[in-house]
Amino acid sequence: MKRRCFLKDCALIGATSVACSMGLLTTGLAFAKETDPFQATSVDAVLAALGVNSPKVSDQIKITAPKVAENGASVPVEITSMIKGTTEIITIVEKNPKPLAARSRFGRGAIPSVNSRMKMGETTDVIAVIKSDDGYYMAKTKVKVTMGGCGG
């Protein structure tokens, strides 16, 4: 049995080596590039890393945040989705160095609502992206920050 496994592994290694040497298999094909959305530095990069293409604007997403935040180090934000079949709420703080602030997933029957405190370095839009059974939706609101929280 060990001999059979050894021969099979040798054949697989040999075939892979031949494919690489002939240019049929490149390192780009062998190792798929995975991007971490939390390391993205722009809203477009976050959406691309999450696989979100042109979310529809919806009035069924409620974002509760102060219009003016005195301290950007701790801004309360609540997001509630009234969209049927919501499975995920993605929170993005547009002008932060790393805009993706949170990703919350929900099971069937759960109430799709999140409440958190976000750090904001300057006046910015808070964007909520909702993933539901029939696509992606979004809403946003502006928060004016008077004292920075991201190194400001």
C-alpha positions as CSV (number, residue, x, y, z in Angstrom):
1,M,0.0,0.0,0.0
2,K,2.8,2.4,0.8
3,R,4.5,1.7,-2.5
4,R,1.3,2.6,-4.4
5,C,0.9,5.9,-2.6
6,F,4.6,6.7,-3.2
7,L,4.3,6.0,-6.9
8,K,1.0,8.1,-7.1
9,D,2.7,11.0,-5.4
10,C,5.7,10.8,-7.7
11,A,3.5,10.8,-10.7
12,L,1.6,13.9,-9.5
13,I,4.8,15.8,-8.7
14,G,6.2,14.9,-12.1
15,A,3.1,16.0,-14.0
16,T,3.0,19.3,-12.0
17,S,6.7,19.9,-12.8
18,V,6.1,19.3,-16.5
19,A,3.1,21.6,-16.6
20,C,5.1,24.3,-14.9
21,S,8.1,24.0,-17.2
22,M,5.8,24.1,-20.3
23,G,4.1,27.2,-19.0
24,L,0.7,25.5,-18.6
25,L,0.6,26.2,-14.9
26,T,1.9,29.4,-13.5
27,T,2.3,30.6,-9.9
28,G,-0.6,33.0,-10.5
29,L,-2.8,30.0,-11.3
30,A,-1.4,27.8,-8.6
31,F,-1.9,30.3,-5.8
32,A,-5.2,32.3,-5.9
33,K,-4.8,35.8,-4.5
34,E,-7.2,36.4,-1.6
35,T,-7.7,39.9,-0.5
36,D,-8.6,40.8,3.0
37,P,-11.4,43.4,3.0
38,F,-10.3,44.7,6.4
39,Q,-7.0,45.7,4.9
40,A,-8.5,47.7,2.0
41,T,-7.8,51.4,2.0
42,S,-10.8,52.7,0.0
43,V,-14.6,52.1,-0.2
44,D,-14.2,50.7,-3.7
45,A,-11.5,48.3,-2.7
46,V,-13.6,47.1,0.3
47,L,-16.6,46.5,-2.0
48,A,-14.4,44.7,-4.6
49,A,-12.8,42.5,-1.9
50,L,-16.3,41.5,-0.7
51,G,-17.6,40.9,-4.2
52,V,-20.2,43.6,-4.0
53,N,-21.1,45.0,-7.4
54,S,-23.2,48.2,-7.5
55,P,-25.5,47.9,-4.5
56,K,-28.9,49.4,-4.8
57,V,-29.8,52.4,-2.6
58,S,-32.6,51.5,-0.2
59,D,-34.8,53.4,2.2
60,Q,-35.4,50.2,4.2
61,I,-32.0,50.5,6.0
62,K,-32.0,52.7,9.1
63,I,-28.7,54.2,10.3
64,T,-28.9,55.9,13.6
65,A,-25.8,58.0,14.3
66,P,-25.3,61.6,15.7
67,K,-25.2,64.4,13.1
68,V,-22.3,65.9,15.1
69,A,-19.9,63.7,17.1
70,E,-17.8,65.6,19.7
71,N,-15.3,62.8,20.1
72,G,-14.4,60.8,17.0
73,A,-12.8,58.1,19.2
74,S,-16.2,56.6,20.1
75,V,-19.2,57.4,17.9
76,P,-22.3,55.3,18.5
77,V,-23.8,53.8,15.3
78,E,-26.9,51.6,15.0
79,I,-27.9,49.9,11.8
80,T,-31.2,48.1,11.3
81,S,-32.4,46.4,8.1
82,M,-36.0,46.0,7.3
83,I,-35.1,44.1,4.0
84,K,-36.5,40.6,4.0
85,G,-33.9,37.8,3.9
86,T,-31.0,40.0,5.3
87,T,-28.0,37.7,6.0
88,E,-25.3,40.3,6.6
89,I,-24.7,43.9,7.6
90,I,-21.4,45.5,6.5
91,T,-20.4,48.8,8.1
92,I,-18.0,51.2,6.3
93,V,-16.6,54.4,7.6
94,E,-15.6,56.1,4.3
95,K,-12.7,58.4,5.3
96,N,-11.0,56.1,7.8
97,P,-7.5,54.7,6.8
98,K,-9.1,51.2,6.8
99,P,-12.8,51.9,5.9
100,L,-14.3,48.5,6.7
101,A,-15.4,48.8,10.3
102,A,-17.6,45.7,10.9
103,R,-19.2,42.7,9.2
104,S,-22.1,41.0,11.0
105,R,-23.8,37.9,9.7
106,F,-27.3,36.7,10.7
107,G,-29.0,33.3,10.6
108,R,-32.6,32.8,9.5
109,G,-35.1,34.3,11.9
110,A,-32.6,36.7,13.5
111,I,-33.4,40.4,13.8
112,P,-30.8,42.1,11.5
113,S,-29.6,45.0,13.7
114,V,-26.2,46.0,15.0
115,N,-25.2,48.6,17.5
116,S,-21.6,49.5,18.0
117,R,-19.1,52.4,18.6
118,M,-16.9,53.4,15.7
119,K,-13.7,55.4,15.5
120,M,-13.8,58.2,13.0
121,G,-10.8,60.4,12.3
122,E,-12.8,63.2,10.5
123,T,-16.2,64.1,9.2
124,T,-17.2,61.2,7.0
125,D,-20.1,59.1,5.6
126,V,-21.1,56.0,7.4
127,I,-22.2,53.4,4.8
128,A,-24.3,50.4,5.5
129,V,-24.3,47.6,2.9
130,I,-26.9,44.9,3.4
131,K,-26.6,41.4,1.8
132,S,-29.9,39.7,1.3
133,D,-31.3,36.8,-0.6
134,D,-31.8,38.9,-3.7
135,G,-28.7,41.1,-3.7
136,Y,-26.9,44.0,-2.1
137,Y,-28.4,47.2,-0.8
138,M,-26.9,50.3,0.8
139,A,-27.6,53.5,2.7
140,K,-25.4,56.2,4.1
141,T,-25.4,59.1,6.5
142,K,-22.9,61.9,7.2
143,V,-21.3,62.3,10.7
144,K,-19.5,65.5,11.4
145,V,-16.6,64.9,13.8
146,T,-15.3,67.9,15.8
147,M,-12.4,66.1,17.5
148,G,-10.6,63.3,15.6
149,G,-10.3,59.7,16.8
150,C,-8.0,58.1,14.3
151,G,-4.7,59.8,15.2
152,G,-6.2,63.3,14.6
